[in-house]
Amino acid sequence: MHGKSSEERNAFLSLLQKDSKTHGAVTREYVGRWNSDDNVGDIESGRETRKGDYMSLVNNYYDLATDFYEEAWAQSFHFCRFAPGESFLQSLARHEHYLAHKIGIDASMTVLDVGCGVGKPARQIATFTGCKVVGLNNNEYQVERATAHAVREKLEGRVGFVGGDFMKINFPPNSFDAAYAIEATVHAPSLEGVYSQIFRVLKPGGVFGVYEWVMTDAYDDSNEHHRNIRLGIERGSGIANMVPRKEALEAMKKAGFVVEHEEDLAQRNVSPIADRRPWYAPLAGDWRGAQTLGDFFWGAADEQCRTGWCWDSVALVGDVEVGAFGVRGNCC
């Protein structure tokens, strides 16, 4: 499908180089994974099927979405908070720096990026802290693009990218000083499973920080409207099984971590330190907080995402991102 398109610097030009027949086949395969929910209404049965086939589900999704993400969003595939006077790209970078700061990453460390996308957070954190970062990704196309971007930025000596399944991390125990995941482990069929793998490859005392997509405590599984919102987010984002916040925290503890800090970053929008521009503003096509000409462009590009489930997920379910930091104790 991708051919040599991964070598193209510009994501839009890369998109134009795809094999159209293969692209169509991948699209049909991805859409078909959700037909049982539409036709039968058995959401949980379909969810269990997708959990068993998560590798193909996620690869289908990112084979289709990666170039669009790079072109219409950025090379950092995540949300962020916005501070006054910041451009969109500055806000994305600060979000990554905040994670590195909370984890305590420094120049002496070798750090694992779990689900690294096309590698911008890895490059940012390596530059910000001086550490070395190894990015793990199950999508070959993204690994190729991440590697090419690192070479262009002359960071190939500081960051590297490998293919692999984060449910079966192919590194020996005690390999890394720290680890992080930015809106990536939501694609795992089991958070306890992926967190346990991360725990295994961390050195004793190592810290794992994660920005996780979850349902907040406002989610009510007996509410059909809430269940449909959850399914809509999963379908639109290549997610096999998005879980409630409490389940994610419990999964981290079961994996062996001691949770030192966790917060719902959306609560910053309802507290005395509320952000002037909410995290979902770019998806809503909200230009009011734009700081630069580029921000106006992103607002226009993302206005098409102003769908019912986007608005409902904010109003009824709340933010889907929680920051948590777990420490691997000295006693296993």
ZAPASE-671675 format. One line per 2 residues: number of its first residue (from 0); for each residue x, z, y of N, C-alpha, C. Coordinates in nm, 3 decimals. Layout:
# ZAPASE-671675
NUM = X/Z/Y/X/Z/Y/X/Z/Y | ...
# end
This chain:
# ZAPASE-671675
0 = 0.083/0.000/-0.121/0.000/0.000/0.000/0.086/0.000/0.126 | 0.192/0.083/0.127/0.268/0.104/0.250/0.385/0.006/0.266
2 = 0.443/-0.041/0.156/0.557/-0.131/0.167/0.669/-0.069/0.249 | 0.720/-0.145/0.345/0.826/-0.095/0.433/0.771/-0.039/0.564
4 = 0.639/-0.016/0.568/0.578/0.029/0.694/0.627/0.167/0.736 | 0.678/0.247/0.641/0.727/0.380/0.676/0.849/0.374/0.767
6 = 0.917/0.259/0.769/1.037/0.244/0.852/1.002/0.211/0.997 | 0.876/0.177/1.023/0.834/0.138/1.157/0.824/0.262/1.246
8 = 0.888/0.255/1.364/0.885/0.369/1.455/0.745/0.397/1.505 | 0.670/0.294/1.542/0.537/0.309/1.599/0.432/0.313/1.489
10 = 0.349/0.418/1.489/0.250/0.436/1.383/0.145/0.326/1.383 | 0.108/0.275/1.502/0.007/0.169/1.506/0.061/0.042/1.442
12 = 0.186/0.009/1.470/0.246/-0.108/1.407/0.262/-0.088/1.257 | 0.290/0.036/1.219/0.296/0.067/1.076/0.162/0.042/1.010
14 = 0.056/0.082/1.077/-0.079/0.064/1.023/-0.110/-0.084/1.000 | -0.063/-0.169/1.089/-0.091/-0.312/1.078/-0.018/-0.378/0.961
16 = 0.082/-0.310/0.907/0.163/-0.367/0.800/0.114/-0.329/0.660 | 0.003/-0.258/0.650/-0.047/-0.215/0.520/-0.100/-0.333/0.439
18 = -0.095/-0.317/0.308/-0.160/-0.412/0.218/-0.310/-0.385/0.222 | -0.386/-0.478/0.273/-0.528/-0.454/0.299/-0.609/-0.431/0.171
20 = -0.575/-0.501/0.063/-0.650/-0.483/-0.062/-0.628/-0.343/-0.118 | -0.502/-0.300/-0.118/-0.473/-0.166/-0.169/-0.535/-0.060/-0.079
22 = -0.530/-0.083/0.051/-0.590/0.009/0.147/-0.739/0.024/0.119 | -0.806/-0.087/0.092/-0.949/-0.082/0.062/-0.977/-0.007/-0.067
24 = -0.891/-0.028/-0.168/-0.909/0.041/-0.296/-0.892/0.192/-0.281 | -0.793/0.234/-0.202/-0.770/0.377/-0.179/-0.889/0.437/-0.103
26 = -0.942/0.363/-0.007/-1.057/0.410/0.069/-1.177/0.432/-0.023 | -1.204/0.336/-0.109/-1.318/0.348/-0.201/-1.298/0.465/-0.297
28 = -1.174/0.484/-0.343/-1.146/0.594/-0.434/-1.171/0.729/-0.366 | -1.125/0.741/-0.241/-1.145/0.868/-0.170/-1.293/0.895/-0.147
30 = -1.366/0.796/-0.098/-1.509/0.814/-0.071/-1.584/0.848/-0.199 | -1.542/0.785/-0.310/-1.610/0.809/-0.436/-1.598/0.950/-0.487
32 = -1.497/1.021/-0.442/-1.478/1.159/-0.487/-1.589/1.252/-0.438 | -1.666/1.207/-0.341/-1.769/1.293/-0.282/-1.909/1.248/-0.319
34 = -1.920/1.142/-0.401/-2.052/1.088/-0.433/-2.140/1.186/-0.508 | -2.081/1.269/-0.593/-2.163/1.362/-0.671/-2.235/1.463/-0.580
36 = -2.170/1.500/-0.469/-2.233/1.592/-0.376/-2.353/1.526/-0.309 | -2.337/1.399/-0.271/-2.444/1.328/-0.202/-2.560/1.295/-0.295
38 = -2.527/1.250/-0.416/-2.630/1.200/-0.505/-2.698/1.308/-0.587 | -2.623/1.411/-0.623/-2.677/1.514/-0.711/-2.705/1.643/-0.636
40 = -2.630/1.667/-0.530/-2.647/1.790/-0.455/-2.577/1.908/-0.518 | -2.498/1.886/-0.621/-2.427/1.994/-0.689/-2.290/2.010/-0.625
42 = -2.286/2.082/-0.513/-2.163/2.092/-0.436/-2.054/2.164/-0.513 | -2.087/2.275/-0.578/-1.984/2.354/-0.647/-1.924/2.278/-0.764
44 = -2.005/2.201/-0.835/-1.954/2.121/-0.945/-1.855/2.016/-0.894 | -1.892/1.950/-0.785/-1.802/1.852/-0.725/-1.675/1.915/-0.675
46 = -1.689/2.036/-0.618/-1.570/2.107/-0.566/-1.474/2.140/-0.680 | -1.526/2.186/-0.793/-1.440/2.218/-0.907/-1.368/2.093/-0.958
48 = -1.438/1.981/-0.958/-1.374/1.856/-1.001/-1.260/1.819/-0.908 | -1.282/1.832/-0.779/-1.178/1.797/-0.682/-1.060/1.894/-0.688
50 = -1.086/2.021/-0.717/-0.977/2.117/-0.734/-0.887/2.075/-0.849 | -0.945/2.023/-0.955/-0.866/1.978/-1.068/-0.788/1.851/-1.041
52 = -0.828/1.777/-0.938/-0.764/1.649/-0.906/-0.709/1.652/-0.763 | -0.663/1.770/-0.719/-0.626/1.788/-0.579/-0.510/1.698/-0.536
54 = -0.415/1.672/-0.626/-0.299/1.590/-0.589/-0.342/1.450/-0.546 | -0.428/1.388/-0.626/-0.477/1.254/-0.593/-0.566/1.256/-0.471
56 = -0.650/1.360/-0.460/-0.738/1.373/-0.344/-0.658/1.377/-0.215 | -0.557/1.464/-0.211/-0.477/1.481/-0.090/-0.395/1.355/-0.061
58 = -0.341/1.293/-0.165/-0.263/1.170/-0.143/-0.350/1.057/-0.092 | -0.469/1.042/-0.148/-0.563/0.941/-0.095/-0.587/0.964/0.053
60 = -0.616/1.088/0.088/-0.650/1.120/0.226/-0.535/1.087/0.321 | -0.415/1.132/0.289/-0.303/1.112/0.382/-0.246/0.970/0.377
62 = -0.266/0.899/0.266/-0.232/0.757/0.267/-0.316/0.683/0.371 | -0.441/0.729/0.388/-0.532/0.665/0.482/-0.517/0.720/0.625
64 = -0.489/0.849/0.638/-0.500/0.915/0.768/-0.369/0.929/0.846 | -0.255/0.920/0.779/-0.128/0.955/0.845/-0.103/0.874/0.970
66 = -0.116/0.744/0.963/-0.087/0.660/1.081/-0.185/0.689/1.194 | -0.312/0.714/1.161/-0.409/0.748/1.265/-0.373/0.881/1.330
68 = -0.332/0.978/1.249/-0.291/1.107/1.305/-0.175/1.089/1.403 | -0.074/1.015/1.360/0.043/0.996/1.447/0.007/0.925/1.576
70 = -0.078/0.824/1.568/-0.109/0.741/1.684/-0.207/0.810/1.778 | -0.311/0.873/1.725/-0.417/0.927/1.810/-0.401/1.075/1.840
72 = -0.315/1.144/1.765/-0.295/1.288/1.786/-0.151/1.311/1.825 | -0.064/1.325/1.725/0.079/1.348/1.749/0.147/1.353/1.612
74 = 0.277/1.372/1.611/0.349/1.387/1.485/0.338/1.530/1.431 | 0.277/1.620/1.504/0.245/1.754/1.457/0.099/1.756/1.418
76 = 0.070/1.765/1.289/-0.067/1.751/1.240/-0.136/1.888/1.237 | -0.162/1.944/1.353/-0.228/2.073/1.358/-0.293/2.095/1.494
78 = -0.381/2.196/1.500/-0.441/2.238/1.626/-0.345/2.332/1.698 | -0.385/2.376/1.817/-0.302/2.471/1.892/-0.387/2.533/2.002
80 = -0.331/2.637/2.063/-0.389/2.695/2.182/-0.326/2.629/2.304 | -0.395/2.639/2.419/-0.350/2.572/2.541/-0.327/2.675/2.651
82 = -0.210/2.670/2.712/-0.180/2.756/2.826/-0.191/2.675/2.954 | -0.221/2.740/3.067/-0.232/2.667/3.194/-0.102/2.592/3.226
84 = -0.118/2.467/3.267/-0.003/2.388/3.308/0.070/2.318/3.196 | 0.030/2.341/3.071/0.096/2.278/2.958/0.035/2.142/2.926
86 = 0.120/2.048/2.891/0.070/1.923/2.834/0.030/1.948/2.689 | -0.037/1.851/2.631/-0.079/1.862/2.492/0.041/1.879/2.399
88 = 0.145/1.797/2.417/0.262/1.805/2.331/0.336/1.937/2.349 | 0.340/1.989/2.470/0.402/2.120/2.493/0.325/2.231/2.422
90 = 0.193/2.220/2.421/0.112/2.321/2.353/0.135/2.318/2.202 | 0.144/2.198/2.146/0.174/2.187/2.004/0.308/2.252/1.972
92 = 0.409/2.225/2.053/0.542/2.279/2.030/0.542/2.431/2.042 | 0.471/2.484/2.142/0.468/2.629/2.160/0.403/2.698/2.040
94 = 0.301/2.634/1.986/0.233/2.687/1.868/0.331/2.700/1.751 | 0.420/2.602/1.736/0.521/2.605/1.631/0.628/2.710/1.661
96 = 0.669/2.719/1.788/0.769/2.818/1.828/0.716/2.960/1.808 | 0.588/2.980/1.836/0.527/3.112/1.818/0.536/3.155/1.672
98 = 0.508/3.064/1.582/0.516/3.094/1.440/0.658/3.131/1.400 | 0.755/3.052/1.447/0.895/3.080/1.415/0.938/3.215/1.471
100 = 0.891/3.247/1.591/0.924/3.374/1.654/0.864/3.491/1.575 | 0.737/3.480/1.535/0.673/3.588/1.462/0.738/3.610/1.326
102 = 0.783/3.503/1.263/0.850/3.515/1.134/0.988/3.578/1.151 | 1.052/3.550/1.264/1.187/3.600/1.288/1.294/3.505/1.240
104 = 1.267/3.376/1.245/1.364/3.276/1.200/1.482/3.272/1.297 | 1.604/3.265/1.241/1.723/3.251/1.324/1.818/3.148/1.264
106 = 1.930/3.127/1.329/2.021/3.018/1.292/2.088/3.036/1.157 | 2.086/3.156/1.104/2.152/3.182/0.975/2.066/3.143/0.856
108 = 1.941/3.108/0.879/1.844/3.094/0.772/1.828/2.951/0.722 | 1.790/2.941/0.594/1.738/2.818/0.536/1.591/2.842/0.507
110 = 1.504/2.756/0.561/1.360/2.783/0.566/1.284/2.670/0.496 | 1.181/2.706/0.423/1.096/2.609/0.355/0.971/2.582/0.437
112 = 0.944/2.455/0.466/0.821/2.411/0.530/0.730/2.356/0.420 | 0.622/2.428/0.391/0.533/2.395/0.279/0.423/2.303/0.329
114 = 0.428/2.176/0.288/0.332/2.077/0.337/0.372/2.029/0.475 | 0.484/1.960/0.484/0.554/1.936/0.611/0.502/1.819/0.692
116 = 0.404/1.743/0.641/0.355/1.628/0.717/0.467/1.528/0.742 | 0.474/1.472/0.864/0.581/1.379/0.898/0.695/1.450/0.970
118 = 0.696/1.583/0.963/0.816/1.658/0.995/0.839/1.705/1.136 | 0.744/1.686/1.227/0.769/1.730/1.364/0.783/1.882/1.375
120 = 0.697/1.964/1.312/0.719/2.108/1.320/0.855/2.150/1.267 | 0.900/2.088/1.158/1.033/2.120/1.104/1.142/2.089/1.205
122 = 1.131/1.976/1.272/1.232/1.938/1.371/1.227/2.032/1.491 | 1.105/2.069/1.531/1.091/2.162/1.643/1.152/2.298/1.610
124 = 1.119/2.351/1.494/1.165/2.485/1.457/1.316/2.485/1.434 | 1.369/2.380/1.375/1.514/2.372/1.356/1.586/2.368/1.491
126 = 1.531/2.294/1.586/1.591/2.284/1.719/1.575/2.416/1.795 | 1.459/2.476/1.784/1.428/2.600/1.857/1.513/2.718/1.809
128 = 1.535/2.727/1.678/1.601/2.844/1.621/1.745/2.819/1.575 | 1.779/2.692/1.550/1.910/2.661/1.494/1.917/2.669/1.343
130 = 1.804/2.698/1.276/1.803/2.711/1.131/1.807/2.575/1.062 | 1.816/2.578/0.931/1.798/2.458/0.849/1.660/2.465/0.784
132 = 1.592/2.351/0.782/1.457/2.346/0.727/1.451/2.242/0.616 | 1.389/2.280/0.505/1.359/2.187/0.396/1.208/2.168/0.394
134 = 1.163/2.045/0.414/1.020/2.015/0.413/0.975/1.967/0.277 | 0.866/2.024/0.225/0.811/1.987/0.095/0.677/1.917/0.116
136 = 0.658/1.804/0.048/0.538/1.725/0.069/0.507/1.646/-0.057 | 0.379/1.639/-0.096/0.344/1.563/-0.215/0.311/1.417/-0.184
138 = 0.317/1.378/-0.056/0.283/1.241/-0.018/0.412/1.163/0.013 | 0.442/1.065/-0.069/0.568/0.992/-0.057/0.582/0.923/0.078
140 = 0.473/0.868/0.128/0.477/0.798/0.256/0.516/0.893/0.369 | 0.459/1.012/0.368/0.493/1.108/0.473/0.638/1.154/0.462
142 = 0.688/1.171/0.340/0.829/1.207/0.323/0.919/1.099/0.382 | 0.885/0.975/0.357/0.965/0.864/0.411/0.961/0.862/0.563
144 = 0.844/0.882/0.621/0.834/0.881/0.767/0.904/1.003/0.828 | 0.889/1.118/0.764/0.956/1.238/0.814/1.108/1.219/0.815
146 = 1.160/1.161/0.709/1.304/1.137/0.700/1.350/1.039/0.808 | 1.274/0.933/0.830/1.310/0.834/0.932/1.306/0.895/1.072
148 = 1.205/0.977/1.100/1.197/1.042/1.232/1.316/1.135/1.254 | 1.357/1.208/1.150/1.471/1.299/1.163/1.599/1.224/1.194
150 = 1.617/1.110/1.130/1.736/1.028/1.155/1.736/0.978/1.299 | 1.621/0.932/1.347/1.614/0.882/1.485/1.648/0.992/1.585
152 = 1.608/1.115/1.555/1.635/1.227/1.645/1.770/1.294/1.618 | 1.848/1.233/1.523/1.981/1.284/1.489/1.976/1.429/1.440
154 = 1.874/1.459/1.361/1.857/1.593/1.306/1.867/1.594/1.154 | 1.915/1.484/1.094/1.918/1.477/0.948/2.012/1.581/0.887
156 = 2.107/1.634/0.965/2.193/1.740/0.914/2.129/1.877/0.919 | 2.019/1.889/0.989/1.951/2.019/1.007/1.821/2.027/0.929
158 = 1.756/1.913/0.908/1.629/1.910/0.835/1.634/1.806/0.725 | 1.567/1.833/0.616/1.556/1.739/0.506/1.419/1.749/0.442
160 = 1.379/1.645/0.372/1.243/1.639/0.319/1.244/1.592/0.174 | 1.165/1.659/0.091/1.160/1.628/-0.052/1.015/1.617/-0.096
162 = 0.993/1.533/-0.196/0.861/1.521/-0.255/0.841/1.628/-0.361 | 0.718/1.672/-0.375/0.688/1.772/-0.477/0.552/1.835/-0.460
164 = 0.508/1.905/-0.562/0.378/1.970/-0.567/0.396/2.116/-0.528 | 0.327/2.161/-0.422/0.346/2.300/-0.381/0.281/2.401/-0.476
166 = 0.208/2.352/-0.576/0.159/2.442/-0.680/0.262/2.459/-0.792 | 0.368/2.379/-0.786/0.478/2.387/-0.884/0.608/2.358/-0.808
168 = 0.645/2.446/-0.718/0.759/2.421/-0.629/0.887/2.411/-0.712 | 0.956/2.299/-0.695/1.072/2.269/-0.778/1.202/2.321/-0.716
170 = 1.204/2.450/-0.687/1.325/2.519/-0.643/1.337/2.647/-0.723 | 1.457/2.692/-0.748/1.474/2.817/-0.824/1.433/2.938/-0.743
172 = 1.411/3.051/-0.809/1.377/3.174/-0.737/1.484/3.211/-0.634 | 1.440/3.278/-0.528/1.531/3.331/-0.426/1.610/3.222/-0.354
174 = 1.545/3.108/-0.327/1.614/2.995/-0.265/1.612/2.999/-0.112 | 1.511/3.064/-0.052/1.491/3.051/0.092/1.482/3.187/0.161
176 = 1.533/3.189/0.284/1.529/3.311/0.364/1.391/3.334/0.424 | 1.318/3.228/0.449/1.183/3.236/0.507/1.108/3.110/0.469
178 = 0.976/3.114/0.489/0.893/2.997/0.461/0.774/2.999/0.557 | 0.719/2.881/0.583/0.598/2.872/0.664/0.515/2.754/0.618
180 = 0.388/2.759/0.652/0.295/2.649/0.626/0.201/2.639/0.746 | 0.185/2.519/0.798/0.101/2.498/0.915/-0.016/2.408/0.877
182 = -0.131/2.471/0.854/-0.254/2.398/0.822/-0.235/2.303/0.704 | -0.158/2.347/0.605/-0.127/2.262/0.490/-0.178/2.319/0.359
184 = -0.161/2.451/0.340/-0.199/2.510/0.211/-0.350/2.515/0.191 | -0.427/2.481/0.293/-0.571/2.466/0.276/-0.602/2.357/0.173
186 = -0.507/2.267/0.150/-0.527/2.160/0.051/-0.504/2.207/-0.092 | -0.454/2.330/-0.110/-0.429/2.381/-0.244/-0.560/2.411/-0.316
188 = -0.566/2.390/-0.448/-0.687/2.427/-0.522/-0.702/2.577/-0.536 | -0.592/2.651/-0.517/-0.594/2.797/-0.527/-0.491/2.853/-0.429
190 = -0.537/2.933/-0.332/-0.441/2.992/-0.239/-0.351/3.092/-0.309 | -0.404/3.167/-0.402/-0.319/3.260/-0.475/-0.209/3.184/-0.550
192 = -0.245/3.068/-0.603/-0.146/2.988/-0.675/-0.033/2.939/-0.587 | -0.066/2.882/-0.471/0.039/2.830/-0.384/0.117/2.943/-0.320
194 = 0.049/3.051/-0.281/0.121/3.164/-0.222/0.216/3.227/-0.324 | 0.177/3.230/-0.450/0.265/3.285/-0.554/0.390/3.199/-0.571
196 = 0.375/3.069/-0.560/0.490/2.982/-0.568/0.586/3.005/-0.451 | 0.530/3.023/-0.333/0.613/3.050/-0.215/0.684/3.184/-0.231
198 = 0.613/3.285/-0.282/0.672/3.416/-0.306/0.791/3.405/-0.400 | 0.777/3.323/-0.503/0.882/3.308/-0.604/1.011/3.254/-0.545
200 = 1.002/3.157/-0.453/1.123/3.091/-0.403/1.182/3.162/-0.281 | 1.113/3.265/-0.229/1.169/3.344/-0.119/1.266/3.449/-0.172
202 = 1.368/3.476/-0.093/1.458/3.586/-0.124/1.387/3.718/-0.098 | 1.428/3.827/-0.166/1.368/3.959/-0.138/1.380/3.992/0.011
204 = 1.269/4.035/0.069/1.265/4.064/0.211/1.232/3.943/0.297 | 1.220/3.825/0.236/1.189/3.704/0.311/1.046/3.706/0.363
206 = 1.024/3.638/0.473/0.893/3.637/0.539/0.829/3.499/0.525 | 0.700/3.499/0.496/0.619/3.377/0.491/0.514/3.385/0.600
208 = 0.509/3.286/0.688/0.408/3.276/0.792/0.321/3.155/0.771 | 0.191/3.169/0.792/0.100/3.057/0.766/-0.009/3.050/0.872
210 = -0.037/2.929/0.918/-0.160/2.899/0.989/-0.255/2.840/0.886 | -0.361/2.913/0.854/-0.451/2.873/0.745/-0.588/2.835/0.798
212 = -0.647/2.730/0.741/-0.786/2.696/0.766/-0.874/2.780/0.673 | -0.965/2.855/0.729/-1.058/2.936/0.650/-1.193/2.940/0.719
214 = -1.297/2.987/0.646/-1.422/3.023/0.712/-1.407/3.165/0.764 | -1.458/3.189/0.883/-1.451/3.324/0.938/-1.558/3.412/0.875
216 = -1.561/3.538/0.917/-1.657/3.633/0.861/-1.802/3.598/0.897 | -1.820/3.507/0.992/-1.956/3.464/1.028/-2.016/3.370/0.923
218 = -1.933/3.319/0.833/-1.983/3.225/0.732/-2.074/3.296/0.633 | -2.189/3.234/0.605/-2.287/3.289/0.511/-2.314/3.185/0.403
220 = -2.265/3.210/0.282/-2.276/3.112/0.176/-2.420/3.090/0.130 | -2.509/3.182/0.164/-2.650/3.164/0.129/-2.722/3.075/0.230
222 = -2.655/3.042/0.339/-2.713/2.959/0.444/-2.677/2.813/0.416 | -2.779/2.732/0.389/-2.755/2.592/0.352/-2.683/2.517/0.462
224 = -2.716/2.548/0.587/-2.651/2.480/0.699/-2.502/2.512/0.702 | -2.466/2.636/0.678/-2.326/2.675/0.673/-2.254/2.605/0.558
226 = -2.319/2.598/0.442/-2.258/2.532/0.327/-2.232/2.385/0.356 | -2.323/2.321/0.426/-2.305/2.180/0.461/-2.192/2.160/0.562
228 = -2.178/2.256/0.653/-2.067/2.249/0.748/-1.935/2.256/0.673 | -1.925/2.352/0.581/-1.804/2.367/0.501/-1.773/2.238/0.426
230 = -1.874/2.181/0.361/-1.853/2.057/0.286/-1.811/1.944/0.378 | -1.870/1.937/0.498/-1.833/1.832/0.592/-1.688/1.842/0.634
232 = -1.639/1.964/0.657/-1.498/1.982/0.692/-1.409/1.942/0.575 | -1.447/1.983/0.454/-1.367/1.947/0.336/-1.363/1.796/0.317
234 = -1.478/1.733/0.328/-1.485/1.588/0.307/-1.406/1.512/0.413 | -1.413/1.559/0.537/-1.346/1.489/0.646/-1.198/1.517/0.656
236 = -1.146/1.609/0.572/-1.006/1.649/0.586/-0.930/1.650/0.454 | -0.987/1.598/0.348/-0.916/1.591/0.221/-0.891/1.728/0.158
238 = -0.988/1.819/0.171/-0.972/1.956/0.124/-1.058/1.978/0.000 | -0.997/2.027/-0.106/-1.072/2.050/-0.229/-1.159/2.174/-0.220
240 = -1.108/2.280/-0.153/-1.180/2.407/-0.156/-1.134/2.494/-0.040 | -1.212/2.500/0.068/-1.180/2.587/0.181/-1.251/2.720/0.162
242 = -1.177/2.830/0.177/-1.228/2.962/0.139/-1.248/3.051/0.261 | -1.320/3.162/0.247/-1.335/3.258/0.357/-1.205/3.332/0.389
244 = -1.198/3.386/0.509/-1.079/3.456/0.556/-1.038/3.569/0.461 | -1.134/3.650/0.420/-1.102/3.764/0.335/-1.040/3.720/0.204
246 = -1.087/3.608/0.150/-1.032/3.557/0.025/-0.887/3.512/0.043 | -0.856/3.452/0.158/-0.720/3.408/0.185/-0.625/3.527/0.195
248 = -0.666/3.632/0.264/-0.582/3.751/0.276/-0.563/3.819/0.141 | -0.667/3.823/0.062/-0.655/3.883/-0.071/-0.561/3.801/-0.159
250 = -0.566/3.668/-0.144/-0.477/3.581/-0.222/-0.331/3.609/-0.188 | -0.302/3.632/-0.061/-0.164/3.661/-0.022/-0.117/3.793/-0.084
252 = -0.204/3.892/-0.086/-0.167/4.022/-0.145/-0.148/4.008/-0.296 | -0.236/3.934/-0.361/-0.224/3.915/-0.506/-0.097/3.840/-0.542
254 = -0.051/3.755/-0.453/0.073/3.681/-0.477/0.196/3.771/-0.468 | 0.179/3.890/-0.411/0.289/3.984/-0.403/0.334/4.020/-0.263
256 = 0.277/3.954/-0.162/0.319/3.978/-0.024/0.259/4.107/0.031 | 0.331/4.167/0.122/0.279/4.275/0.205/0.241/4.211/0.339
258 = 0.114/4.212/0.375/0.067/4.147/0.497/0.100/4.236/0.617 | 0.186/4.186/0.703/0.229/4.263/0.819/0.146/4.234/0.944
260 = 0.090/4.115/0.952/0.014/4.077/1.071/-0.082/3.966/1.036 | -0.202/3.971/1.089/-0.296/3.858/1.078/-0.387/3.861/1.198
262 = -0.425/3.741/1.243/-0.514/3.731/1.359/-0.591/3.600/1.352 | -0.711/3.602/1.407/-0.793/3.483/1.424/-0.766/3.431/1.565
264 = -0.695/3.322/1.574/-0.654/3.272/1.706/-0.772/3.225/1.789 | -0.886/3.197/1.726/-1.004/3.157/1.803/-1.058/3.272/1.886
266 = -1.030/3.395/1.843/-1.081/3.509/1.918/-1.018/3.518/2.057 | -0.909/3.448/2.078/-0.851/3.444/2.212/-0.947/3.381/2.312
268 = -1.045/3.307/2.262/-1.139/3.239/2.350/-1.260/3.326/2.386 | -1.269/3.445/2.330/-1.382/3.533/2.362/-1.335/3.671/2.407
270 = -1.205/3.689/2.418/-1.149/3.818/2.455/-1.106/3.815/2.602 | -1.060/3.929/2.655/-1.013/3.931/2.795/-0.894/3.839/2.821
272 = -0.824/3.796/2.712/-0.711/3.706/2.732/-0.748/3.565/2.686 | -0.873/3.527/2.709/-0.923/3.399/2.661/-0.846/3.282/2.720
274 = -0.824/3.179/2.636/-0.763/3.055/2.683/-0.862/2.982/2.773 | -0.810/2.918/2.875/-0.897/2.842/2.965/-0.949/2.716/2.898
276 = -0.874/2.666/2.801/-0.915/2.545/2.728/-0.919/2.579/2.579 | -1.032/2.565/2.512/-1.041/2.605/2.371/-0.961/2.513/2.280
278 = -0.929/2.562/2.162/-0.845/2.488/2.068/-0.906/2.355/2.026 | -1.040/2.347/2.027/-1.107/2.225/1.979/-1.131/2.124/2.091
280 = -1.082/2.150/2.212/-1.110/2.063/2.326/-1.072/1.917/2.302 | -0.954/1.885/2.244/-0.923/1.743/2.222/-1.023/1.673/2.131
282 = -1.071/1.743/2.027/-1.170/1.682/1.938/-1.302/1.657/2.009 | -1.333/1.741/2.108/-1.458/1.729/2.180/-1.451/1.627/2.293
284 = -1.333/1.565/2.314/-1.318/1.473/2.425/-1.328/1.544/2.559 | -1.287/1.670/2.563/-1.298/1.753/2.683/-1.174/1.733/2.770
286 = -1.189/1.668/2.884/-1.077/1.637/2.972/-1.053/1.745/3.078 | -1.139/1.846/3.082/-1.131/1.940/3.194/-0.999/2.016/3.199
288 = -0.937/2.037/3.084/-0.811/2.110/3.084/-0.690/2.020/3.080 | -0.708/1.889/3.096/-0.596/1.796/3.088/-0.495/1.825/3.198
290 = -0.366/1.821/3.160/-0.259/1.852/3.254/-0.177/1.729/3.292 | -0.178/1.627/3.206/-0.096/1.508/3.228/-0.179/1.384/3.200
292 = -0.125/1.268/3.238/-0.191/1.141/3.209/-0.206/1.123/3.058 | -0.105/1.167/2.982/-0.113/1.159/2.837/-0.228/1.240/2.781
294 = -0.258/1.353/2.843/-0.370/1.435/2.797/-0.502/1.362/2.813 | -0.516/1.285/2.921/-0.638/1.205/2.939/-0.651/1.102/2.828
296 = -0.537/1.044/2.789/-0.538/0.946/2.680/-0.587/1.010/2.551 | -0.532/1.129/2.518/-0.572/1.196/2.395/-0.719/1.235/2.400
298 = -0.767/1.275/2.516/-0.908/1.309/2.528/-0.996/1.190/2.498 | -0.956/1.074/2.548/-1.035/0.953/2.523/-1.027/0.910/2.378
300 = -0.906/0.918/2.319/-0.887/0.875/2.181/-0.965/0.960/2.084 | -0.978/1.089/2.113/-1.042/1.181/2.020/-1.189/1.203/2.048
302 = -1.244/1.139/2.152/-1.384/1.161/2.186/-1.477/1.117/2.074 | -1.431/1.020/1.993/-1.514/0.972/1.882/-1.535/1.081/1.777
304 = -1.455/1.188/1.781/-1.469/1.297/1.684/-1.575/1.397/1.726 | -1.648/1.371/1.834/-1.750/1.466/1.880/-1.874/1.451/1.792
306 = -1.864/1.502/1.669/-1.972/1.488/1.572/-2.045/1.620/1.559 | -2.160/1.616/1.491/-2.238/1.737/1.475/-2.163/1.848/1.404
308 = -2.089/1.812/1.297/-2.024/1.920/1.222/-1.910/1.981/1.300 | -1.847/1.905/1.389/-1.741/1.964/1.473/-1.801/2.073/1.561
310 = -1.910/2.041/1.627/-1.972/2.139/1.716/-2.026/2.257/1.636 | -2.093/2.231/1.522/-2.151/2.339/1.444/-2.044/2.432/1.388
312 = -1.931/2.375/1.348/-1.827/2.460/1.290/-1.775/2.557/1.394 | -1.778/2.518/1.520/-1.734/2.608/1.626/-1.841/2.714/1.653
314 = -1.966/2.671/1.659/-2.072/2.762/1.702/-2.116/2.857/1.591 | -2.122/2.808/1.468/-2.179/2.888/1.361/-2.077/2.950/1.268
316 = -1.969/2.880/1.244/-1.870/2.928/1.150/-1.749/2.985/1.222 | -1.720/2.936/1.338/-1.605/2.984/1.413/-1.483/2.901/1.386
318 = -1.370/2.945/1.439/-1.245/2.873/1.420/-1.208/2.872/1.273 | -1.131/2.774/1.234/-1.090/2.763/1.094/-0.942/2.794/1.078
320 = -0.882/2.863/1.174/-0.740/2.889/1.164/-0.710/3.037/1.184 | -0.639/3.093/1.090/-0.595/3.231/1.097/-0.445/3.234/1.078
322 = -0.375/3.312/1.160/-0.231/3.332/1.142/-0.208/3.457/1.062 | -0.126/3.447/0.956/-0.093/3.564/0.876/0.055/3.560/0.841
324 = 0.116/3.676/0.828/0.258/3.685/0.798/0.278/3.787/0.689 | 0.334/3.743/0.576/0.356/3.831/0.463/0.503/3.845/0.433
326 = 0.544/3.963/0.388/0.682/3.990/0.355/0.697/4.006/0.205 | 0.799/3.942/0.148/0.831/3.957/0.006/0.911/4.086/-0.009
328 = 0.853/4.185/-0.072/0.920/4.314/-0.086/1.044/4.308/-0.172 | 1.127/4.405/-0.159/1.250/4.411/-0.236/1.223/4.437/-0.384
330 = 1.109/4.497/-0.414/1.072/4.524/-0.552/0.972/4.418/-0.597 | 1.009/4.344/-0.700/0.923/4.234/-0.745/0.813/4.287/-0.839
# end
